[in-house]
């Protein structure tokens, strides 16, 4: 899909990263997308790092995320479906283009 949509220069598959490298990549990213499937998963260190950096977050409205993200202010909480992820990503992309 990366090649099909011409995203080879925009998406990085890193494999396993240690804590320091993970933080480095998070801070270099434009947005954080954190899909969750199960409600028993708590918030992650990557969520805290991204909130601290002030970068936008798109996350499933499941489990602990709603305790940390204020929908529409510190991030976007969505139901766990691909259409809502697509809409949220496009909204952030269009907002970024308006600022350029």
VEXNU-880660 format. One record per atom (N, C-alpha, C, CB): residue number from 0; x negated, y negated, z. Coordinates in nm, 4 decimals, always signed. Atoms other than C-alpha are relative to their C-alpha. Glycine has a CB too. Layout:
r k->NUM	u->X	v->Y	w->Z $
...
# end
This chain:
r k->0	u->-0.0826	v->+0.1199	w->+0.0000 $
r k->0	u->+0.0000	v->+0.0000	w->+0.0000 $
r k->0	u->-0.0865	v->-0.1255	w->+0.0000 $
r k->0	u->+0.0937	v->-0.0002	w->+0.1209 $
r k->1	u->+0.0893	v->+0.1156	w->-0.0035 $
r k->1	u->-0.2910	v->-0.2328	w->+0.0719 $
r k->1	u->-0.0416	v->-0.0370	w->-0.1419 $
r k->1	u->-0.1245	v->+0.0290	w->+0.0874 $
r k->2	u->+0.0399	v->+0.0261	w->+0.1384 $
r k->2	u->-0.4161	v->-0.1990	w->-0.2866 $
r k->2	u->+0.1187	v->-0.0406	w->-0.0858 $
r k->2	u->-0.0672	v->+0.1230	w->-0.0598 $
r k->3	u->-0.1195	v->+0.0273	w->+0.0800 $
r k->3	u->-0.0653	v->-0.1999	w->-0.4342 $
r k->3	u->+0.0441	v->-0.1459	w->+0.0122 $
r k->3	u->+0.1140	v->+0.0925	w->+0.0427 $
r k->4	u->-0.0459	v->+0.1371	w->-0.0223 $
r k->4	u->+0.0136	v->-0.5378	w->-0.2782 $
r k->4	u->-0.1138	v->-0.1018	w->-0.0011 $
r k->4	u->+0.0733	v->-0.0083	w->+0.1315 $
r k->5	u->+0.1124	v->+0.0932	w->+0.0127 $
r k->5	u->-0.3315	v->-0.6907	w->-0.3315 $
r k->5	u->-0.0470	v->-0.0575	w->+0.1325 $
r k->5	u->+0.0379	v->-0.1121	w->-0.0910 $
r k->6	u->+0.0356	v->+0.0486	w->-0.1339 $
r k->6	u->-0.4145	v->-0.7161	w->+0.0395 $
r k->6	u->-0.1373	v->+0.0477	w->+0.0477 $
r k->6	u->+0.1048	v->+0.0437	w->+0.0992 $
r k->7	u->+0.1278	v->-0.0591	w->-0.0387 $
r k->7	u->-0.7587	v->-0.5546	w->+0.0365 $
r k->7	u->-0.0903	v->-0.0974	w->+0.0762 $
r k->7	u->-0.0720	v->+0.0499	w->-0.1229 $
r k->8	u->+0.0835	v->+0.1005	w->-0.0667 $
r k->8	u->-0.9300	v->-0.8797	w->+0.1428 $
r k->8	u->+0.0655	v->-0.0605	w->+0.1229 $
r k->8	u->-0.0344	v->-0.1096	w->-0.0964 $
r k->9	u->-0.0732	v->+0.0595	w->-0.1109 $
r k->9	u->-0.6688	v->-0.9579	w->+0.4084 $
r k->9	u->+0.0293	v->+0.0955	w->+0.1150 $
r k->9	u->+0.1273	v->-0.0555	w->-0.0500 $
r k->10	u->-0.0308	v->-0.0997	w->-0.1017 $
r k->10	u->-0.6271	v->-0.6323	w->+0.6034 $
r k->10	u->-0.1252	v->+0.0808	w->+0.0293 $
r k->10	u->+0.1160	v->+0.0923	w->-0.0453 $
r k->11	u->+0.1173	v->-0.0759	w->-0.0417 $
r k->11	u->-0.8951	v->-0.4556	w->+0.8026 $
r k->11	u->+0.0454	v->+0.1184	w->+0.0843 $
r k->11	u->-0.0997	v->-0.0897	w->+0.0793 $
r k->12	u->-0.0213	v->-0.1186	w->-0.0815 $
r k->12	u->-0.8693	v->-0.0992	w->+0.9298 $
r k->12	u->-0.1320	v->+0.0273	w->+0.0703 $
r k->12	u->+0.0477	v->+0.1240	w->-0.0863 $
r k->13	u->+0.1256	v->-0.0065	w->-0.0740 $
r k->13	u->-1.1295	v->-0.0822	w->+1.2044 $
r k->13	u->-0.0310	v->+0.1361	w->+0.0585 $
r k->13	u->+0.0018	v->-0.0992	w->+0.1088 $
r k->14	u->+0.0239	v->-0.1198	w->-0.0788 $
r k->14	u->-1.0831	v->+0.2558	w->+1.3649 $
r k->14	u->-0.0131	v->-0.0417	w->+0.1460 $
r k->14	u->-0.1276	v->+0.0764	w->-0.0490 $
r k->15	u->+0.0140	v->+0.0290	w->-0.1433 $
r k->15	u->-1.1724	v->+0.2705	w->+1.7345 $
r k->15	u->-0.0905	v->-0.1210	w->+0.0224 $
r k->15	u->-0.0563	v->+0.1227	w->+0.0748 $
r k->16	u->+0.0811	v->+0.1147	w->-0.0404 $
r k->16	u->-1.3012	v->-0.0531	w->+1.8871 $
r k->16	u->-0.0103	v->-0.0020	w->+0.1515 $
r k->16	u->+0.0604	v->-0.1333	w->-0.0531 $
r k->17	u->+0.0121	v->+0.0163	w->-0.1444 $
r k->17	u->-1.4404	v->-0.1066	w->+2.2356 $
r k->17	u->+0.0695	v->-0.1301	w->+0.0415 $
r k->17	u->-0.1501	v->-0.0003	w->+0.0439 $
r k->18	u->-0.0741	v->+0.1140	w->-0.0533 $
r k->18	u->-1.2869	v->-0.3752	w->+2.4583 $
r k->18	u->-0.0505	v->-0.1334	w->-0.0549 $
r k->18	u->-0.0085	v->-0.0006	w->+0.1511 $
r k->19	u->+0.0569	v->+0.1267	w->+0.0469 $
r k->19	u->-1.5249	v->-0.6527	w->+2.3507 $
r k->19	u->+0.0306	v->-0.0237	w->-0.1477 $
r k->19	u->-0.1514	v->-0.0019	w->+0.0228 $
r k->20	u->-0.0284	v->+0.0134	w->+0.1433 $
r k->20	u->-1.4825	v->-0.5859	w->+1.9786 $
r k->20	u->+0.1492	v->-0.0237	w->-0.0241 $
r k->20	u->-0.0466	v->+0.1257	w->-0.0760 $
r k->21	u->-0.1442	v->+0.0205	w->+0.0129 $
r k->21	u->-1.1043	v->-0.5631	w->+2.0201 $
r k->21	u->+0.0342	v->-0.1453	w->+0.0256 $
r k->21	u->+0.0774	v->+0.0910	w->+0.0969 $
r k->22	u->-0.0262	v->+0.1396	w->-0.0330 $
r k->22	u->-1.0985	v->-0.9040	w->+2.1832 $
r k->22	u->-0.0507	v->-0.0927	w->-0.1109 $
r k->22	u->-0.0657	v->-0.0363	w->+0.1341 $
r k->23	u->+0.0564	v->+0.0799	w->+0.1092 $
r k->23	u->-1.3213	v->-1.0464	w->+1.9092 $
r k->23	u->+0.0930	v->+0.0001	w->-0.1219 $
r k->23	u->-0.1391	v->+0.0538	w->-0.0395 $
r k->24	u->-0.0908	v->-0.0093	w->+0.1141 $
r k->24	u->-1.0855	v->-0.9201	w->+1.6371 $
r k->24	u->+0.1323	v->-0.0703	w->+0.0278 $
r k->24	u->+0.0252	v->+0.1460	w->-0.0354 $
r k->25	u->-0.1258	v->+0.0681	w->-0.0342 $
r k->25	u->-0.7764	v->-1.0442	w->+1.8197 $
r k->25	u->-0.0134	v->-0.1507	w->-0.0143 $
r k->25	u->+0.0430	v->+0.0350	w->+0.1428 $
r k->26	u->+0.0194	v->+0.1448	w->+0.0051 $
r k->26	u->-0.9186	v->-1.3932	w->+1.8500 $
r k->26	u->-0.0257	v->-0.0497	w->-0.1422 $
r k->26	u->-0.1157	v->-0.0400	w->+0.0900 $
r k->27	u->+0.0232	v->+0.0373	w->+0.1392 $
r k->27	u->-1.0158	v->-1.3938	w->+1.4811 $
r k->27	u->+0.1264	v->+0.0143	w->-0.0854 $
r k->27	u->-0.1117	v->+0.0853	w->-0.0584 $
r k->28	u->-0.1236	v->-0.0244	w->+0.0750 $
r k->28	u->-0.6647	v->-1.2879	w->+1.3728 $
r k->28	u->+0.0887	v->-0.1231	w->-0.0015 $
r k->28	u->+0.0761	v->+0.1181	w->+0.0595 $
r k->29	u->-0.0961	v->+0.1099	w->+0.0090 $
r k->29	u->-0.3930	v->-1.5270	w->+1.2627 $
r k->29	u->+0.1232	v->+0.0265	w->+0.0853 $
r k->29	u->+0.0412	v->-0.0225	w->-0.1450 $
r k->30	u->-0.1145	v->-0.0386	w->-0.0819 $
r k->30	u->-0.1096	v->-1.3366	w->+1.4338 $
r k->30	u->-0.0237	v->+0.1393	w->+0.0569 $
r k->30	u->+0.1316	v->-0.0042	w->-0.0825 $
r k->31	u->+0.0030	v->-0.1343	w->-0.0575 $
r k->31	u->-0.0640	v->-1.0314	w->+1.6535 $
r k->31	u->+0.1374	v->+0.0623	w->-0.0196 $
r k->31	u->-0.0399	v->-0.0031	w->+0.1518 $
r k->32	u->-0.1245	v->-0.0743	w->+0.0160 $
r k->32	u->+0.2003	v->-0.7761	w->+1.5629 $
r k->32	u->-0.0101	v->+0.1226	w->+0.0880 $
r k->32	u->+0.0267	v->+0.0389	w->-0.1501 $
r k->33	u->+0.0022	v->-0.1120	w->-0.0930 $
r k->33	u->+0.2806	v->-0.5296	w->+1.8402 $
r k->33	u->+0.1324	v->+0.0743	w->-0.0027 $
r k->33	u->-0.0307	v->-0.0481	w->+0.1417 $
r k->34	u->-0.1213	v->-0.0820	w->+0.0008 $
r k->34	u->+0.5459	v->-0.2778	w->+1.7448 $
r k->34	u->-0.0046	v->+0.1029	w->+0.1124 $
r k->34	u->+0.0172	v->+0.0704	w->-0.1363 $
r k->35	u->-0.0117	v->-0.1039	w->-0.1033 $
r k->35	u->+0.6641	v->-0.0462	w->+2.0206 $
r k->35	u->+0.1230	v->+0.0826	w->-0.0292 $
r k->35	u->+0.0075	v->-0.0617	w->+0.1431 $
r k->36	u->-0.1120	v->-0.0904	w->+0.0234 $
r k->36	u->+0.8880	v->+0.2528	w->+1.9975 $
r k->36	u->+0.0699	v->+0.0384	w->+0.1297 $
r k->36	u->-0.0479	v->+0.1248	w->-0.0715 $
r k->37	u->-0.0558	v->-0.0490	w->-0.1254 $
r k->37	u->+0.9381	v->+0.3499	w->+2.3616 $
r k->37	u->-0.0007	v->-0.1081	w->+0.1071 $
r k->37	u->-0.0776	v->+0.1216	w->+0.0482 $
r k->38	u->-0.0135	v->+0.1041	w->-0.1010 $
r k->38	u->+1.0553	v->+0.1316	w->+2.6477 $
r k->38	u->-0.0886	v->+0.0220	w->+0.1221 $
r k->38	u->+0.1425	v->-0.0092	w->+0.0434 $
r k->39	u->+0.0827	v->-0.0241	w->-0.1177 $
r k->39	u->+0.8258	v->+0.2956	w->+2.9029 $
r k->39	u->-0.1451	v->-0.0456	w->-0.0187 $
r k->39	u->+0.0027	v->+0.1470	w->+0.0346 $
r k->40	u->+0.1337	v->+0.0534	w->+0.0210 $
r k->40	u->+0.5167	v->+0.1364	w->+2.7488 $
r k->40	u->-0.0045	v->-0.1407	w->+0.0576 $
r k->40	u->-0.0383	v->+0.0003	w->-0.1515 $
r k->41	u->+0.0140	v->+0.1333	w->-0.0576 $
r k->41	u->+0.3980	v->-0.1665	w->+2.9443 $
r k->41	u->-0.0662	v->-0.0958	w->-0.0961 $
r k->41	u->-0.0790	v->+0.0062	w->+0.1283 $
r k->42	u->+0.0704	v->+0.0990	w->+0.0805 $
r k->42	u->+0.2385	v->-0.4818	w->+2.8132 $
r k->42	u->-0.1465	v->+0.0406	w->-0.0103 $
r k->42	u->+0.0142	v->-0.1427	w->+0.0609 $
r k->43	u->+0.1379	v->-0.0404	w->+0.0237 $
r k->43	u->-0.1135	v->-0.4503	w->+2.6781 $
r k->43	u->-0.0961	v->-0.1159	w->+0.0243 $
r k->43	u->-0.0162	v->+0.0529	w->-0.1424 $
r k->44	u->+0.1038	v->+0.1032	w->-0.0152 $
r k->44	u->-0.4406	v->-0.6356	w->+2.7305 $
r k->44	u->-0.0055	v->-0.0871	w->-0.1250 $
r k->44	u->-0.1389	v->+0.0645	w->+0.0269 $
r k->45	u->+0.0019	v->+0.0804	w->+0.1229 $
r k->45	u->-0.4217	v->-0.7443	w->+2.3658 $
r k->45	u->+0.1091	v->-0.1064	w->+0.0020 $
r k->45	u->+0.0170	v->+0.0900	w->-0.1232 $
r k->46	u->-0.1076	v->+0.0983	w->-0.0130 $
r k->46	u->-0.0917	v->-0.9176	w->+2.4418 $
r k->46	u->-0.0464	v->-0.1171	w->+0.0854 $
r k->46	u->+0.1262	v->+0.0645	w->+0.0612 $
r k->47	u->+0.0487	v->+0.1063	w->-0.0882 $
r k->47	u->-0.2495	v->-1.1128	w->+2.7284 $
r k->47	u->-0.1052	v->-0.0856	w->-0.0691 $
r k->47	u->-0.0576	v->+0.0598	w->+0.1284 $
r k->48	u->+0.1042	v->+0.0735	w->+0.0719 $
r k->48	u->-0.5513	v->-1.2084	w->+2.5164 $
r k->48	u->+0.0613	v->-0.0928	w->-0.1035 $
r k->48	u->-0.0978	v->+0.0969	w->-0.0674 $
r k->49	u->-0.0624	v->+0.0808	w->+0.1043 $
r k->49	u->-0.3300	v->-1.3316	w->+2.2338 $
r k->49	u->+0.0828	v->-0.1130	w->+0.0596 $
r k->49	u->+0.0875	v->+0.0872	w->-0.0894 $
r k->50	u->-0.0751	v->+0.1069	w->-0.0664 $
r k->50	u->-0.0977	v->-1.5248	w->+2.4668 $
r k->50	u->-0.0941	v->-0.1100	w->+0.0474 $
r k->50	u->+0.0805	v->+0.0559	w->+0.1188 $
r k->51	u->+0.0980	v->+0.0960	w->-0.0482 $
r k->51	u->-0.4025	v->-1.6918	w->+2.6190 $
r k->51	u->-0.0565	v->-0.0840	w->-0.1148 $
r k->51	u->-0.1129	v->+0.0723	w->+0.0730 $
r k->52	u->+0.0572	v->+0.0716	w->+0.1147 $
r k->52	u->-0.5331	v->-1.7867	w->+2.2730 $
r k->52	u->+0.0997	v->-0.0961	w->-0.0639 $
r k->52	u->-0.0488	v->+0.0993	w->-0.1044 $
r k->53	u->-0.1016	v->+0.0873	w->+0.0587 $
r k->53	u->-0.2029	v->-1.9507	w->+2.1773 $
r k->53	u->+0.0417	v->+0.0409	w->-0.1399 $
r k->53	u->-0.0501	v->-0.1402	w->-0.0032 $
r k->54	u->-0.0366	v->-0.0461	w->+0.1340 $
r k->54	u->-0.1708	v->-1.7483	w->+1.8563 $
r k->54	u->+0.1378	v->+0.0654	w->+0.0032 $
r k->54	u->-0.1056	v->+0.0991	w->-0.0548 $
r k->55	u->-0.1337	v->-0.0593	w->+0.0032 $
r k->55	u->+0.1708	v->-1.6270	w->+1.7426 $
r k->55	u->-0.0014	v->+0.1513	w->+0.0157 $
r k->55	u->+0.0685	v->-0.0359	w->-0.1286 $
r k->56	u->-0.0168	v->-0.1431	w->-0.0236 $
r k->56	u->+0.2908	v->-1.2830	w->+1.8452 $
r k->56	u->+0.1364	v->+0.0424	w->-0.0518 $
r k->56	u->-0.0152	v->+0.0345	w->+0.1512 $
r k->57	u->-0.1253	v->-0.0641	w->+0.0394 $
r k->57	u->+0.5548	v->-1.0643	w->+1.6846 $
r k->57	u->-0.0004	v->+0.1345	w->+0.0705 $
r k->57	u->+0.0142	v->+0.0151	w->-0.1588 $
r k->58	u->-0.0018	v->-0.1235	w->-0.0784 $
r k->58	u->+0.6569	v->-0.7825	w->+1.9160 $
r k->58	u->+0.1411	v->+0.0556	w->+0.0091 $
r k->58	u->-0.0563	v->-0.0243	w->+0.1406 $
r k->59	u->-0.1281	v->-0.0667	w->-0.0218 $
r k->59	u->+0.9319	v->-0.5305	w->+1.9672 $
r k->59	u->+0.0596	v->-0.0478	w->+0.1321 $
r k->59	u->-0.0169	v->+0.1546	w->-0.0002 $
r k->60	u->-0.0700	v->+0.0414	w->-0.1218 $
r k->60	u->+1.1915	v->-0.6417	w->+2.2202 $
r k->60	u->+0.0309	v->+0.1255	w->+0.0819 $
r k->60	u->+0.1320	v->-0.0797	w->-0.0337 $
r k->61	u->-0.0089	v->-0.1269	w->-0.0714 $
r k->61	u->+1.1237	v->-0.3258	w->+2.4188 $
r k->61	u->-0.0972	v->-0.0041	w->+0.1175 $
r k->61	u->-0.0311	v->+0.1208	w->-0.0946 $
r k->62	u->+0.0918	v->-0.0137	w->-0.1130 $
r k->62	u->+0.9740	v->-0.2606	w->+2.7592 $
r k->62	u->-0.0490	v->-0.1331	w->+0.0543 $
r k->62	u->-0.1176	v->+0.0829	w->-0.0404 $
r k->63	u->+0.0574	v->+0.1150	w->-0.0686 $
r k->63	u->+0.7401	v->-0.5130	w->+2.9174 $
r k->63	u->-0.0215	v->-0.1241	w->-0.0834 $
r k->63	u->-0.1264	v->+0.0383	w->+0.0570 $
r k->64	u->+0.0264	v->+0.1178	w->+0.0824 $
r k->64	u->+0.7019	v->-0.7450	w->+2.6200 $
r k->64	u->+0.0924	v->-0.1160	w->+0.0326 $
r k->64	u->+0.0131	v->+0.0351	w->-0.1457 $
r k->65	u->-0.0956	v->+0.1080	w->-0.0266 $
r k->65	u->+1.0167	v->-0.9407	w->+2.7021 $
r k->65	u->-0.0262	v->-0.0691	w->+0.1331 $
r k->65	u->+0.1415	v->+0.0542	w->-0.0020 $
r k->66	u->+0.0376	v->+0.0654	w->-0.1258 $
r k->66	u->+0.8702	v->-1.0148	w->+3.0455 $
r k->66	u->-0.1086	v->-0.1041	w->-0.0209 $
r k->66	u->-0.0470	v->+0.1033	w->+0.1012 $
r k->67	u->+0.1123	v->+0.0892	w->+0.0256 $
r k->67	u->+0.5771	v->-1.2000	w->+2.8880 $
r k->67	u->+0.0241	v->-0.0982	w->-0.1143 $
r k->67	u->-0.1215	v->+0.0808	w->-0.0295 $
r k->68	u->-0.0228	v->+0.0831	w->+0.1178 $
r k->68	u->+0.7045	v->-1.3415	w->+2.5603 $
r k->68	u->+0.1326	v->-0.0725	w->+0.0139 $
r k->68	u->-0.0023	v->+0.0850	w->-0.1290 $
r k->69	u->-0.1219	v->+0.0807	w->+0.0043 $
r k->69	u->+0.9549	v->-1.6254	w->+2.5514 $
r k->69	u->+0.0368	v->-0.0107	w->-0.1474 $
r k->69	u->-0.0198	v->-0.1439	w->+0.0676 $
r k->70	u->-0.0372	v->-0.0094	w->+0.1403 $
r k->70	u->+1.1363	v->-1.5589	w->+2.2255 $
r k->70	u->+0.0156	v->-0.1381	w->-0.0639 $
r k->70	u->+0.1291	v->+0.0790	w->-0.0145 $
r k->71	u->-0.0066	v->+0.1266	w->+0.0722 $
r k->71	u->+1.0875	v->-1.8434	w->+1.9783 $
r k->71	u->-0.0949	v->-0.1063	w->+0.0522 $
r k->71	u->+0.1383	v->-0.0524	w->+0.0049 $
r k->72	u->+0.0924	v->+0.0986	w->-0.0570 $
r k->72	u->+0.8345	v->-2.0220	w->+2.2004 $
r k->72	u->-0.1422	v->+0.0555	w->+0.0040 $
r k->72	u->+0.0451	v->-0.0409	w->+0.1419 $
r k->73	u->+0.1340	v->-0.0590	w->-0.0070 $
r k->73	u->+0.5388	v->-1.7977	w->+2.2837 $
r k->73	u->-0.0134	v->+0.1212	w->-0.0920 $
r k->73	u->-0.0322	v->+0.0404	w->+0.1435 $
r k->74	u->+0.0029	v->-0.1125	w->+0.0925 $
r k->74	u->+0.6281	v->-1.5302	w->+2.0295 $
r k->74	u->+0.1381	v->+0.0270	w->-0.0554 $
r k->74	u->-0.0546	v->+0.1248	w->+0.0683 $
r k->75	u->-0.1273	v->-0.0409	w->+0.0595 $
r k->75	u->+0.9003	v->-1.3587	w->+1.8345 $
r k->75	u->+0.0272	v->+0.1429	w->+0.0437 $
r k->75	u->-0.0023	v->-0.0123	w->-0.1568 $
r k->76	u->-0.0428	v->-0.1339	w->-0.0416 $
r k->76	u->+1.0823	v->-1.0625	w->+1.9863 $
r k->76	u->+0.1031	v->+0.0493	w->-0.0987 $
r k->76	u->+0.0575	v->-0.0002	w->+0.1451 $
r k->77	u->-0.0923	v->-0.0539	w->+0.0994 $
r k->77	u->+1.2578	v->-0.8379	w->+1.7400 $
r k->77	u->+0.0396	v->+0.1418	w->+0.0361 $
r k->77	u->-0.0624	v->-0.0036	w->-0.1396 $
r k->78	u->-0.0364	v->-0.1410	w->-0.0104 $
r k->78	u->+1.4429	v->-0.5114	w->+1.7283 $
r k->78	u->-0.1035	v->+0.0770	w->-0.0804 $
r k->78	u->+0.1473	v->+0.0276	w->-0.0518 $
r k->79	u->+0.1085	v->-0.0769	w->+0.0614 $
r k->79	u->+1.2154	v->-0.2345	w->+1.6151 $
r k->79	u->+0.0399	v->+0.0520	w->-0.1379 $
r k->79	u->-0.0399	v->+0.1171	w->+0.0905 $
r k->80	u->-0.0250	v->-0.0453	w->+0.1369 $
r k->80	u->+1.2916	v->-0.2307	w->+1.2423 $
r k->80	u->-0.0825	v->-0.0828	w->-0.0984 $
r k->80	u->+0.1508	v->-0.0096	w->-0.0342 $
r k->81	u->+0.0921	v->+0.0610	w->+0.0956 $
r k->81	u->+1.0813	v->-0.3137	w->+0.9381 $
r k->81	u->+0.0538	v->-0.1293	w->-0.0604 $
r k->81	u->-0.0308	v->+0.0976	w->-0.1100 $
r k->82	u->-0.0581	v->+0.1209	w->+0.0592 $
r k->82	u->+1.3214	v->-0.5731	w->+0.7967 $
r k->82	u->-0.0238	v->-0.1209	w->+0.0904 $
r k->82	u->+0.1515	v->+0.0190	w->-0.0248 $
r k->83	u->+0.0223	v->+0.1121	w->-0.0924 $
r k->83	u->+1.2930	v->-0.7892	w->+1.1097 $
r k->83	u->-0.1473	v->-0.0369	w->+0.0086 $
r k->83	u->+0.0527	v->+0.0344	w->+0.1391 $
r k->84	u->+0.1434	v->+0.0312	w->+0.0047 $
r k->84	u->+0.9133	v->-0.7567	w->+1.1066 $
r k->84	u->-0.0315	v->-0.0819	w->-0.1248 $
r k->84	u->-0.0848	v->+0.1300	w->+0.0022 $
r k->85	u->+0.0230	v->+0.0709	w->+0.1257 $
r k->85	u->+0.9120	v->-0.8671	w->+0.7437 $
r k->85	u->+0.0483	v->-0.1444	w->+0.0097 $
r k->85	u->+0.0706	v->+0.0719	w->-0.1160 $
r k->86	u->-0.0550	v->+0.1351	w->-0.0127 $
r k->86	u->+1.1345	v->-1.1671	w->+0.8196 $
r k->86	u->-0.0846	v->-0.0865	w->+0.0923 $
r k->86	u->+0.1433	v->+0.0059	w->+0.0515 $
r k->87	u->+0.0816	v->+0.0764	w->-0.0946 $
r k->87	u->+0.9234	v->-1.2740	w->+1.1169 $
r k->87	u->-0.1354	v->-0.0375	w->-0.0606 $
r k->87	u->-0.0208	v->+0.0803	w->+0.1287 $
r k->88	u->+0.1287	v->+0.0287	w->+0.0646 $
r k->88	u->+0.5970	v->-1.2469	w->+0.9219 $
r k->88	u->+0.0175	v->-0.1084	w->-0.1055 $
r k->88	u->-0.0594	v->+0.1281	w->-0.0639 $
r k->89	u->-0.0241	v->+0.1014	w->+0.1031 $
r k->89	u->+0.7419	v->-1.4456	w->+0.6320 $
r k->89	u->+0.0287	v->-0.1364	w->+0.0609 $
r k->89	u->+0.1159	v->+0.0420	w->-0.0892 $
r k->90	u->-0.0295	v->+0.1267	w->-0.0664 $
r k->90	u->+0.8739	v->-1.7120	w->+0.8690 $
r k->90	u->-0.1290	v->-0.0666	w->+0.0473 $
r k->90	u->+0.0957	v->+0.0221	w->+0.1189 $
r k->91	u->+0.1270	v->+0.0564	w->-0.0459 $
r k->91	u->+0.5288	v->-1.7578	w->+1.0267 $
r k->91	u->-0.0874	v->-0.0441	w->-0.1168 $
r k->91	u->-0.0750	v->+0.1017	w->+0.0853 $
r k->92	u->+0.0795	v->+0.0337	w->+0.1181 $
r k->92	u->+0.3623	v->-1.7584	w->+0.6853 $
r k->92	u->+0.0488	v->-0.1317	w->-0.0604 $
r k->92	u->+0.0072	v->+0.1136	w->-0.1051 $
r k->93	u->-0.0558	v->+0.1233	w->+0.0573 $
r k->93	u->+0.5978	v->-2.0272	w->+0.5516 $
r k->93	u->-0.0279	v->-0.1194	w->+0.0905 $
r k->93	u->+0.1517	v->+0.0147	w->-0.0226 $
r k->94	u->+0.0293	v->+0.1067	w->-0.0945 $
r k->94	u->+0.5486	v->-2.2345	w->+0.8682 $
r k->94	u->-0.1456	v->-0.0440	w->-0.0126 $
r k->94	u->+0.0301	v->+0.0454	w->+0.1435 $
r k->95	u->+0.1415	v->+0.0309	w->+0.0153 $
r k->95	u->+0.1709	v->-2.2151	w->+0.8233 $
r k->95	u->-0.0239	v->-0.0777	w->-0.1286 $
r k->95	u->-0.0836	v->+0.1283	w->+0.0010 $
r k->96	u->+0.0159	v->+0.0682	w->+0.1280 $
r k->96	u->+0.1972	v->-2.3224	w->+0.4590 $
r k->96	u->+0.0490	v->-0.1453	w->+0.0083 $
r k->96	u->+0.0763	v->+0.0755	w->-0.1101 $
r k->97	u->-0.0507	v->+0.1374	w->-0.0161 $
r k->97	u->+0.4019	v->-2.6308	w->+0.5616 $
r k->97	u->-0.1038	v->-0.0897	w->+0.0666 $
r k->97	u->+0.1298	v->-0.0003	w->+0.0828 $
r k->98	u->+0.0989	v->+0.0789	w->-0.0745 $
r k->98	u->+0.1174	v->-2.7414	w->+0.7906 $
r k->98	u->-0.1257	v->-0.0286	w->-0.0799 $
r k->98	u->-0.0375	v->+0.0714	w->+0.1267 $
r k->99	u->+0.1232	v->+0.0182	w->+0.0787 $
r k->99	u->-0.1539	v->-2.7162	w->+0.5225 $
r k->99	u->+0.0046	v->-0.1250	w->-0.0844 $
r k->99	u->-0.0243	v->+0.1199	w->-0.0892 $
# end
